[in-house]
Amino acid sequence: MHPLAVALLCMPALWIGQVMGGQGERFVCTALPAGLDLSCPVRASSQEDELRSTMVQQRETIASQQSTIKELNAKLSRCEAKDRGQTARRKDHGKNTMGDIPRDTTDTIDQLGKTMQTLKYRLDNLEQQNLRINATGVALPNDLRELLKRRLGDLEKQLLNKVAELEEEKMQLYNETAAHRQRTESTLNSLLERITELERSNSAFKSPEDFKVSLPLRTNYLYGRIKKTLPEMYTFTICMWMRSSANPGIGTPFSYSVPGQANEIVLIEWGNNPIELLVNDKVAQLPLSISDGHWHHICITWTTRDGFWEAYQDGERVGTGENLAPWHPIKPGGVIILGQEQDIVGGRFDATQAFVGELSHFNMWDRVLRPVEISAMANCSAYMPGNVVPWVDTNVEVFGGATKAAVEICEDRMFDS
């Protein structure tokens, strides 16, 4: 065959340029030298090139997926190791204190949630890559695809199980904390009840009247309260034992306040003023001297007729007077406070007017006692409970740190002297 013919036959494999245009195709040929191998070279297929490129991409994808699986396994191992470390630390350090829920479980749950979202995102990417590969006509091997899906599914299940376990552990810790708090509160309540019982048993004095109220500080929150109130009265006698060395002034041993009149009946010594008796906010000065730190028996009588009053100290009458709120009946339904002067009914105390010392045997009658009766109580030869307000343990409450304690006045007074 002529060399030129051979060259023409092999032209498709040797073209060096092709120009596309409106006039068709144009080939440029080159003559072959004599003696050259005239066998026609085989032309490589462009589809095969694409397949080679796709297989290279598949190998890279498989390597990336294997790296992802290793990375996920490492993260899961770290999560499990962290969980075991937290459990060991909890065992070493015992239970949490009341109200302190560990934050490690919450942080771990958040981290696992982020890891699981990353897994889902990567799985979606793998599925998209698989779809793109399938679109080219070349898919991943079925066994590799199924292995990846199973492995990712197992990892997702493990993460979900770990999240559920941590949530359950967190709930158990919360329940244990709540139960511990409840047990603590129950123990405190039992202790409080026991203290109350002991106080009641301690209040079971030798006789219901053999106790005293102690008010050791000049404050506006220590006081005693008489549970009984007064009826309307036109005369009264009030007697009590008291001991104080406060200076200046012993304060307010007692006050009786009613709606509309805070100073219905008040006995007070404050500042450098003498002891005063107030009835309906009217004032009489009493010649009493009781701030020497010894027990003294004090009695005061009053009648609405001419506002006549008497003052007794240790069984002896030391002063009288009249025109103290004459023709004024004592109003009923008020509050009797020991140790504080009331600016409103039952409250608004002033620390500068507080009584500092001890009180006992506060009794009140709706009549004027005779001098012999007052003297008998003062020298401990008789005891007369008040017919309006008797001094008994169940009739006196204490607040703010004031206390009740057993006392036998006559014996204590002898020792005091």
Summary of the structure (lengths in Angstrom):
residues: 417
radius of gyration: 52.1
end to end distance: 158.4
largest distance: 169.2
contacts: 1172
relative contact order: 0.11
helix: 42%
strand: 23%
